[in-house]
């Protein structure tokens, strides 16, 4: 295969060891060429603009601009961009947001290296690479109502143990408004209580463990 026909690949992951592993994998392929590596979302957007890779292999969780926002920024400027997500997140919300932003493949990081290479080649050829398990989650997610940004902000506070009154104070709204938003969240998630809402939101990757482990609510005592 001639140099000019190699698949030009950009790799983006904030974990150095994982990124270098992918870099080494790409460099060992006769039909692929590494054109750059990025460690955060803003960097991958800029490197894409400079290098115009054939395929971008990208994590979702990166510092600064997230992978999802980076995908949206790239595909808005370059609708033909071919992006594959390689992440630890199996939740249907993560899949939904990435594919809606324009990703053409979605792989979990425990897949065999052969599957990663096959995905790069398939996406480069104009196809998609979405494993059956991920596709099934996507079908389920499409049937569900979206939480809006305000509801997600409330859900994160619920995960931190905030009461309705504390949510109202934090967001500077009335307690009745906070109560209404909590009720809307429970209804959209199809759950009856806050604990189930948080558990389901974590499983679906609507929120992350960092949202649960963040500083808790203020004390109710004077």
C-alpha positions in Angstrom: 0.0 0.0 0.0 1.3 3.4 -0.9 1.9 6.1 1.7 -0.8 8.4 0.3 -3.5 5.7 0.7 -2.9 5.0 4.3 -5.8 5.8 6.8 -4.7 8.9 8.6 -5.7 8.6 12.3 -5.9 11.1 15.1 -6.0 9.7 18.6 -7.5 11.6 21.6 -7.4 10.3 25.2 -6.3 12.1 28.4 -4.8 8.9 29.9 -1.2 8.8 28.7 -0.7 5.0 29.0 -3.9 4.3 27.0 -3.2 6.9 24.4 0.4 5.6 23.9 -1.0 2.1 23.5 -3.3 3.3 20.8 -0.6 5.2 19.1 1.7 2.2 19.1 -1.2 0.0 17.7 -1.8 2.5 14.9 1.9 2.9 14.0 2.2 -0.9 13.6 -0.5 -1.1 10.9 0.7 -1.0 7.3 -2.5 0.6 6.1 -2.6 3.3 8.8 -0.7 6.5 9.6 -0.8 8.4 12.9 -1.2 12.1 12.3 -1.5 13.3 15.8 -2.5 12.7 19.4 -4.4 14.9 21.8 -5.0 14.8 25.5 -8.1 17.1 25.9 -11.1 18.1 23.9 -10.0 21.5 22.8 -6.7 20.1 21.6 -8.4 17.4 19.5 -10.7 20.0 17.9 -7.7 22.1 16.9 -5.6 19.2 15.7 -8.5 18.0 13.6 -8.7 21.4 12.0 -5.0 21.3 11.2 -4.6 17.7 10.2 -8.0 16.7 8.7 -7.6 13.0 9.7 -9.5 10.3 7.9 -10.6 8.8 11.3 -10.5 10.2 14.8 -10.4 7.8 17.8 -11.7 9.7 20.8 -12.4 9.2 24.5 -15.5 10.9 25.9 -14.1 11.9 29.3 -11.4 14.5 28.8 -10.5 17.6 30.7 -11.8 21.0 29.6 -14.1 20.4 26.6 -15.6 16.9 26.9 -15.4 14.4 24.1 -19.1 14.8 23.3 -18.7 18.6 22.9 -15.5 18.0 20.9 -17.4 15.7 18.5 -20.2 18.3 18.1 -17.6 21.0 17.4 -15.8 19.0 14.8 -18.9 17.7 13.0 -20.5 21.1 12.9 -17.4 22.5 11.1 -16.7 19.3 9.1 -19.9 17.3 8.6 -18.0 14.5 6.9 -15.8 13.8 9.9 -15.4 10.1 10.8 -15.2 9.8 14.6 -15.1 6.6 16.7 -15.7 6.9 20.4 -13.5 4.6 22.6 -14.6 4.9 26.2 -15.5 3.1 29.4 -19.0 4.4 29.4 -21.7 1.9 28.5 -24.7 4.0 29.6 -27.3 4.7 26.9 -27.1 8.4 27.6 -23.4 8.5 26.7 -24.1 6.5 23.6 -27.0 8.7 22.6 -25.2 12.0 23.1 -22.1 10.8 21.2 -24.0 9.4 18.2 -26.3 12.4 18.1 -23.2 14.7 18.0 -22.0 12.8 15.0 -19.9 9.8 16.0 -19.9 6.9 13.6 -18.6 4.3 16.0 -18.8 3.5 19.7 -16.5 1.0 21.4 -15.9 0.1 25.0 -12.3 0.1 26.0 -12.2 -3.6 27.0 -12.7 -4.7 23.3 -9.9 -6.6 21.6 -7.4 -4.6 19.5 -8.6 -6.4 16.4 -12.1 -4.8 16.9 -10.6 -1.4 17.2 -8.7 -1.8 14.0 -11.7 -3.3 12.2 -13.8 -0.3 13.4 -11.2 2.2 12.0 -11.2 0.5 8.6 -15.0 0.1 8.5 -15.7 3.8 9.4 -13.0 4.9 7.0 -14.8 3.0 4.3 -18.0 4.9 5.0 -19.7 2.5 7.4 -20.5 2.6 11.1 -19.4 0.4 14.0 -21.9 0.1 16.8 -21.8 -3.3 18.6 -25.2 -5.0 19.2 -25.2 -4.3 23.0 -24.6 -0.6 22.3 -27.2 -0.5 19.6 -29.8 -2.1 21.9 -29.1 0.6 24.5 -29.5 3.2 21.9 -33.0 1.9 20.9 -34.1 2.0 24.5 -32.8 5.5 24.9 -34.6 6.9 21.9 -37.9 5.8 23.5 -37.2 7.9 26.6 -37.8 11.6 27.2 -34.8 13.9 27.4 -33.8 15.6 30.6 -33.1 19.3 29.9 -30.0 21.0 31.3 -31.8 22.5 34.3 -33.1 19.0 35.2 -29.7 17.5 34.9 -28.3 20.2 37.2 -31.0 19.3 39.8 -30.3 15.6 39.4 -26.7 16.2 40.2 -27.7 18.0 43.4 -30.1 15.1 44.3 -27.1 12.8 43.9 -25.2 14.9 46.4 -28.1 14.6 48.9 -29.6 18.1 48.6 -33.2 18.5 49.8 -35.8 20.4 47.8 -35.2 23.4 50.0 -31.4 23.2 49.5 -31.9 22.8 45.8 -34.0 25.9 45.7 -31.4 27.9 47.6 -28.6 26.6 45.5 -30.3 27.4 42.2 -32.0 30.6 43.6 -35.5 29.5 42.7 -38.6 28.9 44.8 -39.0 25.7 46.7 -42.1 24.9 44.7 -40.1 25.2 41.5 -37.4 22.9 42.8 -40.1 20.4 43.9 -41.6 20.6 40.4 -38.3 19.9 38.7 -37.6 16.9 41.0 -41.0 15.5 40.2 -40.4 16.0 36.4 -37.0 14.2 36.7 -38.6 11.2 38.5 -41.4 11.0 35.9 -39.0 11.2 32.9 -36.8 8.5 34.4 -39.8 6.4 35.3 -38.8 6.0 38.9 -40.6 6.7 42.2 -37.9 7.9 44.5 -34.6 9.9 44.5 -32.4 6.9 45.3 -33.6 5.0 42.2 -33.3 8.1 40.1 -29.6 8.5 41.1 -28.9 4.8 40.5 -30.5 4.8 37.1 -28.8 8.1 36.1 -25.4 6.6 37.0 -26.2 3.4 35.0 -27.3 5.4 32.0 -24.3 7.8 32.3 -26.5 10.8 32.7 -24.4 11.7 35.6 -21.0 10.4 36.8 -19.6 9.2 40.1 -17.9 12.6 40.5 -21.4 14.1 40.8 -22.2 11.8 43.7 -18.8 12.2 45.4 -18.8 16.0 45.1 -19.1 18.1 48.2 -22.4 17.4 49.9 -25.2 19.7 50.7 -24.9 22.5 53.3 -25.9 21.7 56.8 -29.5 22.4 57.9 -28.3 23.5 61.3 -27.5 27.2 62.0 
